[in-house]
Amino acid sequence: MTKQNLINTKIGALFLFAACNTLQATSKKPNIIWIFSDDHSVQAIGAYHGRFAPLNPTPNIDKIANEGMRFDRCYVANSICAPSRATLLTGLHSHLNGKIDNKAPFDHNQQQFQKILQKNGYQTVLIGKIHIDGKMQGFDHWEVLPGQGEYYNPEFISESGKYRANGYVTDIITDKALDWLQNKRDKNKPFMLMIHHKSPHRNWIPAQRDMHKYDNVEIPEPDNLFDDYNTRTTAAHKQKMSIDIDMTLDKDLKLGDDFGGPAGMYNERKEWFAKNNPTGKDLVHWKYQTYLKDYLSCVWGVDENVGRVLDYLEKNGLDKNTVVCYSSDQGFYNGEHGWFDKRFMYEESFRTPLLVRWPGHIKAGSVNTDLVQNIDFAETFLDLAKTKIPENMQGVSIVPLLKSKTPADWRRSLYYHYYEYPGAHNVRKHEGVTDKRYKLIRFYGKDVPGGGEWELYDLEKDPSEMNNVYDNQEYAEIVVQLKKELANLRVKYKANLD
């Protein structure tokens, strides 16, 4: 063999070795990290370019979007905490997984995606808020907050029982997740780690280090902060989620002593309020500014801790084969329509953030505008793990979307159903259907006049949903089409009609 042939042979062997390594890396099952916050609106994520984006509230969460994909049309099936989490675990709408509201029990014995992953070689871990009572199943390790959980010195429940941890809840949850990654996982097996934050749930208590972050900032107000609900039906008029009327001074805005945080944390605020005593619209403006500063400070704390997770993955060589997802259990009203909370099918609470990074598979900085729903999450995890998806799950894996390959038969509409009435915030039961332009909502129940009221919105002309055009004859044909589609979706998803 000549010297040149020997060189060529060695070069060829090196290329073959590199190709085999590449094939092995791409065929290896990815790790999955699912970071899930509570009530985090798309408005309060910089990557979504909403009105808070100039405040730069989420630089680390934005990194996931910049290095991965941002989903612009991700929605929930029932905008309330516990049902959203039940859907996450089961891939089923509320009426089939049984968790229709925050009060209904959850059957832990039913099929859940983490049980399937566990049986197929994945380490499965849940740390943080799940808002579902009872012993978790299908997790190799779990430590969860009971109920809503506490911001400071929170109690946790694990396989071993209850205990209390000292510190700030967002930091503690992240500490526990990083400790598991560093000290407890089997490094020879893939993992699915769910990091579930309480923050920024009501009553929005930030870490003390972050509480003054927005002190000298004027938070942008929505144009409809003083919405009068003209053209809207009974539900919008009778809700109890108004910043003006229903947001409390003592706990929500921390002017009382028993707000859930360290004593004296808001003494300066109390002194200011006692001295200035705002009233009328001045009080509403102050409540809005104060609420949003607390809320965004909580968001900042979540973002800081997302950064800790991303840094750990990169420093330990886990970033290349780990899918990192960031989402929330639903959206939230940050003053739109004069509200806080969620529940309605209107965009601010119906829509939820979804950002996914998967190096080598997702084009950095890509944006998806297909209709995605939280019934898809369980199926996506199973698909990522190259595991068979049960036929009775109601969603569809978004893995093709992550690779910028939208299937020709991808859904054209979404179904929504909210059940918790009577209940907190007094939002009437309603169901609805939406496509990318129109949204039809049916409010129903004994406290709804005539047994039912309808709303229709043209989202292209009216993205803030201020003008109900259900009775406008120009949209009569649209109403007929959407009612037909609503009926079809009820059948498809085996939905209750009561």
C-alpha positions in Angstrom: 0.0 0.0 0.0 1.4 3.4 -1.0 1.8 6.2 1.6 -1.0 8.2 -0.1 -3.4 5.1 0.0 -2.6 4.7 3.7 -3.4 8.3 4.3 -6.6 8.0 2.4 -7.6 4.8 4.3 -7.0 6.6 7.6 -9.0 9.6 6.5 -11.8 7.3 5.4 -11.8 5.5 8.7 -12.0 8.8 10.6 -15.0 9.9 8.5 -16.6 6.5 9.1 -16.0 6.8 12.9 -17.4 10.4 12.9 -20.4 9.3 10.9 -21.1 6.4 13.3 -20.8 8.7 16.3 -23.2 11.1 14.7 -25.7 8.4 13.9 -25.4 7.1 17.5 -26.0 10.6 18.9 -29.0 11.2 16.7 -30.5 7.8 17.4 -30.1 8.1 21.2 -33.3 8.8 23.0 -33.3 12.5 24.1 -33.7 13.7 27.7 -36.8 15.9 28.3 -37.0 18.8 30.7 -40.5 20.3 31.0 -40.5 23.7 32.8 -44.0 24.6 33.7 -45.0 27.8 35.5 -48.4 28.8 36.8 -50.5 31.6 35.2 -47.6 32.9 33.0 -49.1 35.0 30.2 -47.5 35.3 26.8 -47.7 39.1 27.3 -45.0 38.7 30.0 -42.5 36.8 27.9 -40.1 38.9 25.9 -39.9 36.5 23.0 -43.6 37.1 22.3 -43.0 40.8 21.8 -46.0 41.9 23.9 -46.4 45.2 25.7 -44.0 44.2 28.6 -41.2 43.1 26.2 -39.3 46.4 26.5 -39.0 45.7 30.2 -36.9 42.5 29.3 -38.8 40.3 31.8 -37.5 36.9 30.6 -34.0 36.9 29.0 -33.4 33.2 29.9 -36.8 32.0 28.7 -36.2 34.0 25.5 -33.0 32.1 25.0 -35.1 28.9 24.6 -37.0 30.6 21.8 -33.9 32.1 20.2 -32.2 28.7 20.1 -35.4 26.8 19.3 -39.0 27.3 18.4 -41.7 29.7 19.6 -45.3 28.5 19.2 -47.7 31.5 18.6 -51.0 29.5 18.6 -50.7 27.2 21.6 -53.9 27.0 23.7 -55.4 25.2 26.6 -58.6 23.1 26.7 -59.8 24.4 30.0 -58.2 27.5 31.5 -57.8 26.6 35.1 -54.9 25.1 37.1 -55.7 21.5 38.1 -57.6 20.6 35.0 -54.8 21.9 32.8 -52.3 19.7 34.7 -54.6 16.6 34.4 -54.7 17.2 30.7 -50.9 17.5 30.6 -50.6 14.0 32.3 -53.3 12.2 30.4 -53.5 13.8 26.9 -57.3 14.0 27.4 -59.9 16.7 27.7 -61.2 17.4 31.2 -64.5 15.5 30.7 -62.6 12.3 30.0 -59.8 12.5 32.6 -62.4 13.5 35.2 -60.7 16.6 36.4 -63.2 19.2 35.1 -62.4 21.8 37.8 -60.2 22.5 40.8 -62.6 20.6 43.1 -63.2 17.4 41.3 -61.1 14.3 42.3 -58.4 12.9 40.0 -58.1 9.2 39.3 -54.4 8.5 39.6 -55.0 4.9 38.4 -55.8 6.1 34.9 -53.3 6.0 32.0 -50.7 8.8 32.2 -47.8 9.5 29.9 -45.1 9.3 32.6 -46.2 5.7 33.4 -45.6 4.8 29.8 -42.2 6.5 29.7 -41.2 4.8 32.9 -42.0 1.4 31.5 -40.0 2.2 28.4 -36.7 3.0 30.2 -37.0 6.6 31.1 -36.3 8.0 34.6 -39.4 10.1 35.4 -39.3 13.0 37.9 -41.8 15.6 39.1 -40.8 18.5 41.4 -43.0 21.4 42.3 -46.6 22.3 41.8 -49.1 19.8 40.4 -52.3 20.9 42.3 -53.7 17.4 42.2 -54.3 15.6 45.5 -53.2 12.1 46.2 -50.1 10.0 45.7 -48.5 10.5 42.3 -47.9 7.5 40.1 -45.4 6.8 37.4 -42.6 8.9 38.8 -39.3 7.4 40.1 -39.0 10.6 42.2 -41.5 13.2 43.1 -41.7 16.1 45.5 -44.7 18.3 45.1 -46.4 21.3 46.8 -49.7 20.5 48.5 -52.5 22.4 46.7 -51.5 25.9 45.7 -48.4 25.8 47.8 -46.7 28.7 49.6 -44.2 31.2 48.3 -42.0 31.3 51.4 -40.8 28.2 53.5 -43.2 25.9 51.6 -44.4 22.5 52.6 -43.6 19.6 50.2 -45.1 16.1 49.9 -43.1 13.2 48.7 -43.2 9.4 48.8 -41.8 9.7 52.4 -44.4 12.1 53.7 -44.6 15.8 54.4 -41.8 18.2 55.3 -41.1 21.9 55.1 -38.2 23.6 53.2 -36.7 27.0 54.1 -36.4 29.7 51.5 -38.2 31.0 48.4 -40.3 28.5 46.5 -39.0 29.1 43.0 -35.4 28.7 44.1 -36.2 25.6 46.2 -37.9 23.8 43.3 -34.9 24.5 41.1 -32.5 23.5 43.8 -34.3 20.1 44.1 -34.3 19.6 40.3 -30.6 20.4 40.0 -29.8 18.1 42.9 -31.6 15.3 41.2 -29.7 15.9 38.0 -26.4 16.0 39.8 -26.7 13.4 42.5 -29.6 11.1 42.0 -30.1 10.2 38.3 -28.8 7.1 36.6 -26.5 8.6 34.0 -26.9 5.6 31.7 -30.7 6.1 31.2 -32.6 9.0 29.6 -34.7 11.1 31.8 -37.9 13.2 31.8 -37.8 15.9 34.4 -40.8 18.1 35.1 -39.9 21.3 37.0 -43.2 22.9 38.0 -43.2 26.4 39.5 -45.9 27.9 41.7 -44.9 31.4 40.5 -46.4 33.7 39.2 -49.7 32.5 40.7 -51.8 34.8 42.8 -50.9 36.6 45.2 -47.7 37.3 43.3 -45.0 37.4 46.0 -41.5 37.7 44.5 -38.2 36.8 46.1 -37.0 39.7 48.3 -34.0 40.2 46.1 -36.3 41.0 43.1 -39.1 42.9 44.8 -37.8 46.4 43.9 -36.9 45.5 40.3 -39.7 47.6 38.8 -39.9 50.4 41.4 -39.0 53.2 39.1 -40.8 51.8 36.0 -44.2 52.8 34.6 -45.8 49.5 33.5 -47.6 49.9 30.2 -51.4 49.7 30.5 -53.8 47.9 28.1 -56.1 50.0 26.1 -59.1 48.2 27.6 -58.2 48.5 31.3 -61.5 50.2 31.8 -63.6 47.9 29.5 -67.4 48.4 29.9 -68.2 45.0 28.2 -70.5 46.6 25.7 -71.7 44.0 23.2 -70.6 41.2 25.6 -73.0 38.8 27.3 -73.8 38.1 31.0 -70.6 36.3 31.8 -68.3 39.3 31.2 -70.6 41.6 33.2 -71.0 39.2 36.2 -67.4 37.9 36.6 -65.5 38.6 39.9 -62.0 39.1 38.6 -61.9 42.8 38.3 -58.8 44.7 39.4 -61.1 47.6 40.4 -63.6 45.6 42.5 -62.2 42.1 43.3 -58.4 42.6 43.7 -57.9 42.9 47.5 -55.7 45.5 49.2 -54.7 43.3 52.1 -53.5 40.1 50.5 -53.2 40.7 46.7 -51.5 44.0 47.2 -49.9 43.1 50.5 -51.1 46.0 52.6 -52.2 43.6 55.3 -50.0 41.7 57.7 -51.1 38.2 56.6 -50.2 38.2 52.9 -48.0 35.1 52.9 -44.5 36.7 52.9 -41.9 37.8 55.4 -43.1 40.3 58.0 -42.3 43.9 57.1 -41.6 43.1 53.4 -44.0 45.8 52.2 -43.8 48.4 54.9 -42.8 51.1 52.5 -45.8 50.3 50.3 -48.1 50.5 53.3 -46.7 53.9 54.3 -47.1 55.2 50.8 -50.7 54.1 50.6 -51.6 55.5 54.0 -50.1 58.8 53.0 -51.6 59.1 49.5 -54.9 57.1 49.8 -55.8 57.0 46.1 -59.4 56.6 45.1 -61.5 56.1 42.0 -59.6 55.7 38.8 -56.4 56.7 40.5 -56.8 53.7 42.8 -57.3 51.4 39.8 -54.2 52.7 38.1 -52.2 52.2 41.4 -53.6 48.7 41.8 -52.7 47.8 38.2 -49.2 49.2 38.5 -48.6 47.5 41.9 -50.1 44.1 40.8 -48.0 44.1 37.6 -44.8 45.0 39.4 -45.3 42.1 41.8 -46.3 39.8 39.0 -43.4 40.7 36.7 -41.0 40.4 39.7 -42.3 36.8 40.2 -41.7 36.2 36.5 -38.2 37.5 36.8 -37.6 35.0 39.6 -38.8 32.1 37.4 -36.6 33.3 34.6 -33.5 33.5 36.8 -34.1 29.9 37.7 -34.7 28.8 34.1 -31.2 30.3 33.5 -29.8 28.1 36.3 -31.2 25.0 34.6 -29.9 26.0 31.2 -26.4 26.8 32.6 -26.3 23.4 34.3 -27.2 21.5 31.1 -24.5 23.4 29.2 -21.8 23.0 31.8 -22.4 19.3 32.2 -22.7 18.4 28.5 -26.4 17.6 28.6 -27.7 20.4 26.4 -27.1 18.8 23.1 -29.4 15.7 23.7 -32.0 17.4 26.0 -35.3 18.8 24.8 -36.1 21.8 26.9 -39.7 23.0 26.9 -41.2 26.0 28.7 -44.9 26.5 29.1 -47.6 27.5 31.6 -50.8 25.8 32.7 -52.7 28.6 31.0 -52.5 32.3 30.2 -53.5 35.2 32.5 -55.1 38.6 32.4 -52.6 41.3 33.0 -55.2 44.1 33.1 -56.8 43.3 29.8 -60.6 43.9 30.1 -59.8 45.3 33.6 -59.1 41.7 34.9 -56.7 39.4 36.6 -57.1 35.6 36.7 -58.0 33.3 33.7 -61.0 30.9 33.0 -62.5 32.6 29.9 -62.0 31.5 26.4 -60.8 35.0 25.5 -57.2 35.0 24.1 -55.3 36.2 27.2 -56.3 33.2 29.3 -57.0 30.7 26.5 -53.6 31.1 24.9 -50.5 29.8 26.7 -46.8 30.1 26.0 -44.8 27.2 24.5 -41.1 27.4 23.7 -39.0 24.4 22.8 -35.3 24.0 22.3 -33.9 20.8 20.7 -30.4 21.2 19.2 -29.9 19.6 15.9 -33.6 19.1 15.3 -35.2 22.6 15.7 -34.1 25.5 13.6 -32.9 28.3 15.9 -35.3 31.2 16.1 -38.1 29.5 14.3 -41.8 30.3 14.8 -44.8 28.0 14.4 -48.3 29.3 13.8 -50.3 26.0 13.7 -53.1 25.3 16.2 -51.6 23.5 19.1 -53.3 22.5 22.4 -52.3 21.1 25.7 -54.0 17.8 24.8 -50.9 17.4 22.6 -48.2 17.5 25.3 -48.4 13.9 26.5 -48.3 12.6 23.0 -45.3 14.8 22.2 -43.3 13.4 25.1 -44.0 9.8 24.1 -43.1 10.6 20.5 -39.8 12.2 21.6 -39.1 9.0 23.5 -39.9 6.9 20.4 -42.6 5.2 22.3 -46.0 4.2 21.0 -48.8 6.7 21.6 -52.0 5.2 22.9 -54.9 5.5 20.5 -57.3 6.8 23.2 -55.2 9.9 23.8 -57.0 12.9 22.2 -54.1 15.1 21.1 -51.4 14.8 18.4 -47.6 14.9 18.7 -46.1 18.2 17.7 -42.7 16.6 16.9 -43.3 17.1 13.2 -44.0 20.8 13.9 -40.7 21.0 15.8 -39.0 19.9 12.6 -40.9 22.5 10.6 -42.9 19.8 8.8 -46.6 20.5 9.4 -48.7 17.4 8.4 -51.2 18.0 5.6 -54.1 16.9 7.9 -53.1 19.1 10.9 -56.1 20.4 12.8 -58.0 23.5 11.6 -59.9 24.2 14.8 -59.8 23.8 18.6 -62.4 22.9 21.2 -62.6 24.5 24.7 -64.8 23.8 27.7 -64.8 25.5 31.1 -66.9 24.0 33.9 -66.3 25.6 37.3 -69.5 27.5 38.0 -70.6 28.3 40.6 -67.1 28.8 41.8 -64.2 31.2 42.3 -64.4 34.3 40.2 -68.0 33.6 39.1 -67.2 32.8 35.5 -70.1 31.0 33.7 -69.8 27.6 32.2 -68.9 27.9 28.5 -67.7 25.9 25.5 -66.4 27.1 22.2 -64.6 26.6 19.0 -61.9 28.6 17.2 -60.0 28.5 14.0 -57.2 31.0 13.2 -59.6 33.8 12.5 -63.0 33.3 14.3 -64.0 32.3 17.7 -67.5 31.2 18.7 -68.4 30.8 22.4 -71.6 29.4 24.0 -72.2 30.4 27.7 -74.8 28.1 29.3 -76.4 27.1 32.6 -79.2 28.1 34.9 -77.8 31.6 35.5 -77.4 32.4 31.9 -80.5 34.2 30.4 -82.5 32.1 27.9 -80.5 29.0 28.8 -77.6 30.1 26.6 -75.8 33.1 25.2 -73.4 33.3 22.3 -70.5 35.4 21.4 -68.5 35.6 18.1 -65.3 37.4 17.5 -63.4 38.2 14.3 -59.9 37.9 15.6 -58.3 39.5 12.5 -60.3 42.7 12.9 -60.8 42.6 16.7 -57.8 40.9 18.3 -58.7 42.3 21.7 -62.2 40.7 21.5 -64.1 43.9 22.3 -66.8 43.5 19.8 -69.2 40.5 19.9 -70.5 40.2 16.3 -72.7 37.2 16.9 -75.9 39.1 15.9 -74.3 40.9 13.0 -75.8 39.6 9.8 -72.6 39.9 7.9 -71.3 37.0 10.0 -74.4 34.8 9.8 -72.8 32.3 7.5 -69.7 32.1 9.8 -72.0 31.4 12.8 -73.6 28.5 10.9 -70.2 27.1 9.9 -68.8 27.4 13.4 -71.8 25.8 15.1 -71.4 22.9 12.8 -67.7 22.6 13.6 -68.5 22.9 17.3 -71.0 20.0 17.0 -68.3 18.0 15.1 -65.7 18.6 17.8 -68.1 17.5 20.5 -68.5 14.2 18.7 -64.8 13.9 18.0 -63.8 14.5 21.6 -66.8 12.7 23.2 -67.7 16.0 25.0 -70.4 16.4 27.5 -73.3 18.6 26.4 -74.8 19.6 29.8 
